[in-house]
Amino acid sequence: MNFEFSEEQRAFRDSARRYLSESYDFEARQKIIHSESPFSHQVWETCAELGWLYLPFPEQQGGLGGSILDSVLLFEELGRQLVVEPFLETLVLTGGVLSRNGSESSVQLLQELMAGKLQGAFAHTEAVSLGSELALSTRAEKQGDAYKLNGRKVVVHNLGSADVMVVTAKLSHDELALFLLRPDDKGVSLRTYPTIDGRTAGDISLKNVEVDESRLLFVGEAAETVLRQVQADAMLAMSADMVGSMNTL
């Protein structure tokens, strides 16, 4: 198996490292995390202009068609500078679900995301474990052409900045489902807080939140498959981020 980077990948890594080392030193990071905003919108817009937000998505959806190795290269450079912008939450998790869904509405949201105009959050973790990662207490009950969601999610990163949220729930037949919600949906309550690493997270309370069928992204085995895939991508990205941080240390 060949683990050598291509010339194009090395050029991308070097350009990312150069930009971040010149524009995102530790002092700049400290100013960001002590500001009123959870991250720098200027940095985020620049990353969109540099094409970083287009990197992991297929060309037919408007992306650059990069591989997971390209994303690993990017996250290693982000880790070198302890970047706090929500690449993992928006790009890998929310973007990963929207890209795999591929519907017209999802691709439209994905294009807004790639342009740096949309933030996402991924809400799966719950306060009480029921013995399995897929044994969720958040439920979605079908009522006509809509679903009514009730439950609570905790430690949802980037929640305070999210325009859309991917939320996991169980249907009446205990099938896993992935829904697309918005923070201003009726019945959605948010509580946000800072995390120890200078980022932000929050908890979501869902009380009779009604969404139509168009916002059901995946259900059943397809939902479980997509959940595993985006979580695997996130683990690789976080591992690369930690490698970058350790290299700096």
Secondary structure, 3 states (H helix, E strand, C coil): CCCCCCHHHHHHHHHHHHHHHHHCCHHHHHHHHCCCCCCCHHHHHHHHHCCHHHCCCCHHHCCCCCCHHHHHHHHHHHHHCCCCCCHHHHHHHHHHHHHHHCCHHHHHHHHHHHCCCCCEEEECCCCCCCCCCCCCCCEEEEECCEEEEEEEECCCCCHHHCCEEEEEEECCCCCEEEEEECCCCCCEEEEEEECCCCCEEEEEEEEEEEEEHHHEEEECHHHHHHHHHHHHHHHHHHHHHHHHHHHHC
